[in-house]
């Protein structure tokens, strides 16, 4: 399997003709492969079907073996597909007639989980067999967002009808964000036992509970955040779903005015929760990690232009990556529109630019992922006009 994964994306880089050297996004029809003129790294397009092709949010694992799961929308028909990272062969996984939601893969069972209205389904990417997993009861309409490491539990959060109405009346983030936070309406964390079809309520709080993620390795550890203006919340929390007390554990407490911490994600080994840390907001930038057992923290400084909307960590946990940001983001970076690779050097990062994103509109967040072999960074972009999924070669 290891050799196969090595070949999966290494095979992309072995071609009989040299790739053209082009400024990324300088033409609306880029070739299938090219060398970024600014960074000299190889970039390939992983999706080639018409319509909008969207990779997953940065903390949602899209990989099952050597295949990546993604959404494709063509003529308003949104379905889940896979792309084989060796051959770039795409295959449709779902054929649903109603709108779907959810970016949840079960690598153990080769499954994708998703929701249609009040019903949760699972489809196997190999057999394409689809089964109904759960139907939410009339008094508890909620949404799933994550599956645990051994694929026995789904997790999510329930919200009130009053909150749903706020979202409905204020569809833009700049309109609903403060309103939802200030409303202090109750939200409830829950899990669904996939085998017994039983729903268990874990915890209710008059706070905007969000970004629910199971640990990458511990089937009983669930992370969630207190959403809202980041400088007003102690955001990152965990809860042990197997403990009867189920007292949430704060993972990082703010220590100064206007400090912010967020866009949290589990490390591949599940031992650390990493997050964007600014002390204070918009002035000093770090990627920080909290040990889930000891609560000890470490942080690595980066420069303003190197700040990224999202960060991620390689499978061997030696390299970080970021998707950059435009001048309108919190860092106000004058030259931050890059896909970045970061290497740790003492207490700070040394950055390498991989893709010039000056022709990308950052209203679409690139959401970086390392490939399973760690040799490529996968991201989504619109520099060709529509939304497509790309991979850039990390190099040695």
C-alpha positions as CSV (number, residue, x, y, z in Angstrom):
1,X,0.0,0.0,0.0
2,X,2.9,2.4,0.8
3,X,4.4,1.8,-2.6
4,X,1.1,2.2,-4.2
5,X,0.5,5.6,-2.5
6,X,4.0,6.7,-3.5
7,X,3.1,5.9,-7.1
8,X,-0.3,7.5,-6.9
9,X,0.8,11.1,-7.2
10,X,4.4,10.5,-8.2
11,X,2.9,9.1,-11.3
12,X,1.4,12.5,-12.0
13,X,4.8,14.0,-12.2
14,X,6.3,11.5,-14.7
15,X,5.4,12.6,-18.2
16,X,7.2,12.2,-21.5
17,X,7.1,15.9,-22.3
18,X,8.2,18.9,-20.3
19,X,5.4,20.9,-18.7
20,X,5.0,24.5,-19.8
21,X,6.1,27.3,-17.5
22,X,3.1,29.5,-17.0
23,X,1.9,32.1,-14.5
24,X,-0.9,30.3,-12.7
25,X,-4.3,31.7,-13.7
26,X,-2.9,34.0,-16.3
27,X,-5.1,32.3,-18.9
28,X,-8.6,31.0,-18.3
29,X,-7.9,27.6,-19.9
30,X,-4.8,26.4,-18.2
31,X,-3.2,23.1,-19.4
32,X,-3.8,19.9,-17.4
33,X,-0.3,20.3,-15.9
34,X,2.1,23.2,-15.7
35,X,5.0,24.7,-13.9
36,X,4.1,27.7,-11.8
37,X,6.3,30.5,-13.2
38,X,6.7,32.2,-9.8
39,X,7.6,29.2,-7.7
40,X,8.8,26.5,-10.2
41,X,6.5,23.9,-8.6
42,X,4.4,21.6,-10.7
43,X,0.6,22.1,-10.6
44,X,-2.0,19.6,-12.0
45,X,-5.7,19.8,-12.3
46,X,-7.3,16.8,-10.6
47,X,-10.9,17.4,-11.8
48,X,-11.8,17.8,-15.4
49,X,-15.6,17.4,-15.7
50,X,-17.8,20.3,-16.6
51,X,-19.5,22.3,-13.8
52,X,-18.2,23.2,-10.3
53,X,-15.9,20.8,-8.6
54,X,-15.3,21.3,-4.9
55,X,-12.9,19.6,-2.6
56,X,-13.7,19.3,1.1
57,X,-13.3,21.8,3.9
58,X,-9.8,21.8,5.3
59,X,-10.5,19.6,8.4
60,X,-12.8,17.1,6.7
61,X,-10.7,14.1,5.4
62,X,-11.5,13.5,1.8
63,X,-9.3,10.4,1.2
64,X,-10.2,6.8,1.0
65,X,-7.2,4.8,0.0
66,X,-5.8,6.4,-3.1
67,X,-9.1,8.1,-4.0
68,X,-10.3,11.6,-3.1
69,X,-14.0,12.3,-2.6
70,X,-15.3,15.6,-3.9
71,X,-18.6,17.2,-4.8
72,X,-19.4,18.0,-8.4
73,X,-22.3,20.2,-9.5
74,X,-23.5,20.2,-13.1
75,X,-26.8,21.7,-14.3
76,X,-27.8,22.1,-10.6
77,X,-27.2,18.4,-9.9
78,X,-24.8,18.1,-7.0
79,X,-23.4,14.6,-6.4
80,X,-20.4,13.0,-4.7
81,X,-17.6,11.7,-6.9
82,X,-14.1,10.1,-6.4
83,X,-11.0,10.9,-8.3
84,X,-8.2,8.2,-8.4
85,X,-5.0,10.0,-7.5
86,X,-2.9,7.7,-9.7
87,X,-4.9,7.9,-12.9
88,X,-7.1,10.9,-12.3
89,X,-10.0,8.7,-13.3
90,X,-13.3,10.1,-11.9
91,X,-16.3,8.0,-10.8
92,X,-19.7,9.1,-9.7
93,X,-20.6,7.7,-6.3
94,X,-24.1,9.0,-5.5
95,X,-27.2,9.4,-7.7
96,X,-29.5,11.3,-5.4
97,X,-32.5,13.3,-6.7
98,X,-32.7,15.7,-3.7
99,X,-30.1,18.2,-2.4
100,X,-27.3,16.6,-0.3
101,X,-25.1,17.9,2.5
102,X,-22.1,16.6,4.4
103,X,-18.4,16.0,3.8
104,X,-17.9,12.8,5.8
105,X,-15.8,9.8,4.7
106,X,-15.3,6.6,6.6
107,X,-11.9,5.4,5.5
108,X,-12.3,2.1,7.4
109,X,-15.4,1.0,5.5
110,X,-14.8,2.9,2.3
111,X,-18.0,4.9,2.9
112,X,-19.3,8.4,2.4
113,X,-22.0,9.7,4.8
114,X,-24.4,12.5,3.9
115,X,-27.8,13.9,4.7
116,X,-30.9,14.6,2.7
117,X,-33.5,16.7,4.7
118,X,-34.0,14.7,7.9
119,X,-32.4,11.4,6.7
120,X,-28.8,10.2,6.9
121,X,-27.5,7.9,4.2
122,X,-24.3,5.9,3.6
123,X,-22.9,4.9,0.2
124,X,-19.9,2.6,-0.3
125,X,-17.5,4.0,-2.9
126,X,-16.6,0.5,-4.2
127,X,-20.0,-1.2,-4.5
128,X,-22.1,2.0,-4.8
129,X,-24.5,0.3,-2.4
130,X,-26.6,3.0,-0.5
131,X,-28.4,2.4,2.8
132,X,-30.5,4.6,5.1
133,X,-28.7,5.1,8.4
134,X,-31.0,7.3,10.4
135,X,-34.0,9.5,10.3
136,X,-34.2,12.4,12.8
137,X,-37.3,12.4,14.9
138,X,-39.9,15.2,14.4
139,X,-38.8,17.1,17.6
140,X,-35.0,16.9,16.9
141,X,-34.2,18.1,13.4
142,X,-30.4,18.3,13.3
143,X,-27.4,17.8,11.0
144,X,-24.4,15.4,11.0
145,X,-20.8,16.7,10.4
146,X,-18.4,13.9,11.4
147,X,-17.8,10.2,11.9
148,X,-15.5,8.7,14.5
149,X,-12.2,6.8,13.9
150,X,-13.7,3.3,14.0
151,X,-16.8,4.3,12.1
152,X,-19.3,3.4,14.8
153,X,-20.6,6.9,15.7
154,X,-21.8,9.9,13.8
155,X,-21.7,13.3,15.4
156,X,-23.4,16.6,15.0
157,X,-25.3,19.5,16.5
158,X,-28.9,20.5,16.9
159,X,-30.2,24.1,16.8
160,X,-33.5,25.8,17.4
161,X,-36.1,26.8,14.8
162,X,-35.5,30.4,16.0
163,X,-31.8,30.1,15.0
164,X,-32.7,28.6,11.7
165,X,-34.9,31.6,11.0
166,X,-32.1,34.0,11.7
167,X,-30.0,32.2,9.1
168,X,-32.9,32.2,6.6
169,X,-33.4,35.9,7.0
170,X,-29.7,36.7,6.9
171,X,-27.9,34.4,4.4
172,X,-24.7,36.3,4.2
173,X,-22.1,35.7,6.9
174,X,-21.5,39.4,7.7
175,X,-25.3,39.6,8.4
176,X,-25.8,36.5,10.5
177,X,-22.5,36.1,12.4
178,X,-23.1,38.6,15.2
179,X,-26.8,37.9,15.3
180,X,-26.4,34.2,16.0
181,X,-23.7,34.8,18.6
182,X,-25.7,37.5,20.5
183,X,-28.9,35.4,20.4
184,X,-27.4,32.9,22.9
185,X,-29.9,30.2,21.7
186,X,-29.4,26.6,22.9
187,X,-27.5,24.1,20.8
188,X,-27.1,20.4,21.6
189,X,-24.2,18.1,20.7
190,X,-25.3,14.5,19.9
191,X,-24.0,11.2,18.5
192,X,-25.8,8.5,16.5
193,X,-24.8,4.9,17.0
194,X,-24.5,3.6,13.4
195,X,-25.2,0.0,14.4
196,X,-28.1,0.4,16.9
197,X,-29.6,3.5,15.2
198,X,-29.8,5.2,18.6
199,X,-29.3,9.0,19.1
200,X,-27.6,10.2,22.3
201,X,-27.7,13.8,23.4
202,X,-24.3,14.8,24.9
203,X,-24.3,18.4,26.0
204,X,-26.5,21.5,25.7
205,X,-25.3,25.1,26.0
206,X,-26.7,28.5,25.3
207,X,-23.8,29.1,22.9
208,X,-23.2,28.7,19.2
209,X,-21.7,25.2,19.1
210,X,-20.0,24.5,15.8
211,X,-17.2,22.8,13.8
212,X,-17.9,19.4,15.4
213,X,-15.0,17.0,14.6
214,X,-14.2,13.5,15.9
215,X,-10.6,12.7,16.7
216,X,-8.5,11.2,13.9
217,X,-7.6,8.2,16.2
218,X,-9.7,8.2,19.4
219,X,-13.3,7.0,18.7
220,X,-14.6,8.6,21.9
221,X,-13.1,12.1,21.6
222,X,-15.2,14.8,20.0
223,X,-14.1,18.4,19.4
224,X,-16.3,21.4,19.0
225,X,-16.1,25.2,19.1
226,X,-17.9,28.1,20.7
227,X,-18.5,30.0,17.5
228,X,-18.8,33.8,17.3
229,X,-16.4,36.7,17.1
230,X,-13.1,35.0,17.9
231,X,-11.9,37.8,20.2
232,X,-15.0,37.3,22.4
233,X,-14.9,33.5,22.8
234,X,-12.8,30.8,24.3
235,X,-13.4,28.7,21.2
236,X,-11.8,25.2,21.3
237,X,-13.4,22.4,23.4
238,X,-13.4,18.6,23.6
239,X,-15.8,16.2,25.1
240,X,-15.4,12.4,25.9
241,X,-18.6,10.8,24.5
242,X,-18.1,7.7,26.6
243,X,-17.9,9.4,30.0
244,X,-21.2,9.7,31.9
245,X,-20.2,13.2,33.3
246,X,-19.3,14.4,29.8
247,X,-17.9,17.7,31.1
248,X,-16.4,19.7,28.2
249,X,-12.7,20.5,28.4
250,X,-11.4,23.9,27.2
251,X,-8.3,23.4,25.1
252,X,-7.0,27.0,24.9
253,X,-7.9,29.9,27.0
254,X,-7.3,33.5,25.8
255,X,-4.8,35.4,27.8
256,X,-5.0,39.0,26.4
257,X,-7.4,41.5,25.0
258,X,-8.2,40.8,21.3
259,X,-6.4,37.4,21.3
260,X,-8.0,35.0,18.8
261,X,-7.7,31.2,18.3
262,X,-9.6,29.2,15.7
263,X,-9.8,27.0,12.6
264,X,-8.8,24.1,14.8
265,X,-8.0,20.6,13.6
266,X,-6.7,17.3,14.9
267,X,-3.2,16.1,14.1
268,X,-3.0,12.8,12.1
269,X,-2.0,10.9,15.3
270,X,-4.8,12.5,17.3
271,X,-2.5,13.7,20.0
272,X,-2.6,17.5,19.2
273,X,-5.2,20.0,18.3
274,X,-3.7,22.7,16.0
275,X,-5.1,26.1,15.4
276,X,-4.6,29.6,14.1
277,X,-3.4,31.8,17.0
278,X,-3.1,35.6,16.9
279,X,-1.8,37.5,20.0
280,X,-3.4,40.0,19.5
281,X,-5.7,39.8,16.5
282,X,-4.1,41.0,13.3
283,X,-0.7,41.7,14.8
284,X,1.3,38.6,15.9
285,X,0.7,35.4,14.0
286,X,1.2,31.8,15.1
287,X,0.2,28.2,14.5
288,X,-0.3,26.7,17.9
289,X,-1.0,23.2,19.2
290,X,-2.5,21.8,22.4
291,X,-1.8,18.3,23.6
292,X,-5.2,16.7,24.2
293,X,-4.0,14.8,27.3
294,X,-1.6,17.2,29.0
295,X,-3.0,20.5,27.7
296,X,0.6,21.7,27.1
297,X,0.9,24.1,24.2
298,X,3.5,24.9,21.6
299,X,3.4,27.6,19.0
300,X,5.3,28.6,15.9
301,X,5.5,32.2,14.7
302,X,5.0,33.2,11.1
303,X,5.0,36.5,9.2
304,X,2.0,38.6,8.2
305,X,2.2,37.6,4.5
306,X,2.5,33.9,5.5
307,X,-0.7,33.9,7.6
308,X,-3.3,31.6,6.0
309,X,-7.1,31.2,6.3
310,X,-6.5,27.5,7.0
311,X,-3.5,25.4,8.0
312,X,-2.9,21.7,7.7
313,X,-0.3,19.1,8.7
314,X,1.4,16.4,6.6
315,X,0.7,12.7,7.3
316,X,4.2,12.3,8.8
317,X,3.6,15.5,10.9
318,X,6.8,17.1,9.7
319,X,5.4,19.7,7.4
320,X,2.6,22.3,7.6
321,X,0.8,24.0,4.7
322,X,-1.4,27.0,4.4
323,X,-3.8,28.5,1.8
324,X,-2.8,32.1,2.2
325,X,-5.2,35.0,2.1
326,X,-6.0,38.3,0.3
327,X,-5.5,41.8,1.7
328,X,-9.2,41.8,2.9
329,X,-8.6,39.0,5.4
330,X,-7.8,39.5,9.1
331,X,-4.0,39.7,8.5
332,X,-4.3,42.5,5.9
333,X,-1.4,40.9,4.2
334,X,-0.1,42.8,1.1
335,X,1.4,39.8,-0.5
336,X,-0.3,36.7,1.0
337,X,-2.0,35.2,-2.0
338,X,0.0,31.9,-2.1
339,X,-0.3,28.3,-1.3
340,X,2.4,27.8,1.3
341,X,4.6,25.0,2.6
342,X,6.0,25.5,6.1
343,X,9.0,23.9,7.8
344,X,9.5,24.2,11.5
345,X,12.7,25.9,12.6
346,X,13.0,26.4,16.3
347,X,10.0,28.6,17.4
348,X,9.0,29.7,13.9
349,X,8.1,28.6,10.4
350,X,10.2,28.9,7.3
351,X,7.9,29.4,4.4
352,X,8.1,28.2,0.8
353,X,5.7,29.5,-1.8
354,X,4.2,26.7,-3.9
355,X,1.5,28.4,-6.0
356,X,0.9,32.0,-7.0
357,X,-2.8,32.7,-6.2
358,X,-3.0,36.3,-7.4
359,X,-5.6,35.3,-10.0
360,X,-7.7,33.4,-7.5
361,X,-10.7,35.1,-5.8
362,X,-10.4,34.3,-2.1
363,X,-14.2,34.5,-1.6
364,X,-13.6,30.8,-2.4
365,X,-11.3,29.5,0.3
366,X,-8.7,27.1,-1.1
367,X,-8.8,24.7,1.9
368,X,-5.5,22.8,1.6
369,X,-5.0,19.1,2.2
370,X,-1.8,17.0,2.0
371,X,-2.1,13.9,-0.2
372,X,-2.0,10.6,1.6
373,X,1.7,10.2,0.7
374,X,2.5,13.7,1.7
375,X,4.1,14.6,-1.6
376,X,1.3,16.9,-2.9
377,X,-0.9,19.6,-1.5
378,X,-4.5,19.6,-2.8
379,X,-6.6,22.7,-3.0
380,X,-9.5,24.3,-4.8
381,X,-9.4,27.4,-6.8
382,X,-11.2,29.6,-9.4
383,X,-8.4,31.1,-11.3
384,X,-9.6,29.4,-14.5
385,X,-13.1,31.0,-14.0
386,X,-15.0,28.0,-12.5
387,X,-14.2,26.0,-9.4
388,X,-11.8,23.2,-9.8
389,X,-9.5,21.0,-7.7
390,X,-5.7,21.1,-8.1
391,X,-2.6,19.6,-6.6
392,X,0.9,21.1,-6.3
393,X,4.0,19.1,-5.9
394,X,5.8,19.6,-2.6
395,X,9.2,18.5,-3.8
396,X,12.1,17.5,-1.6
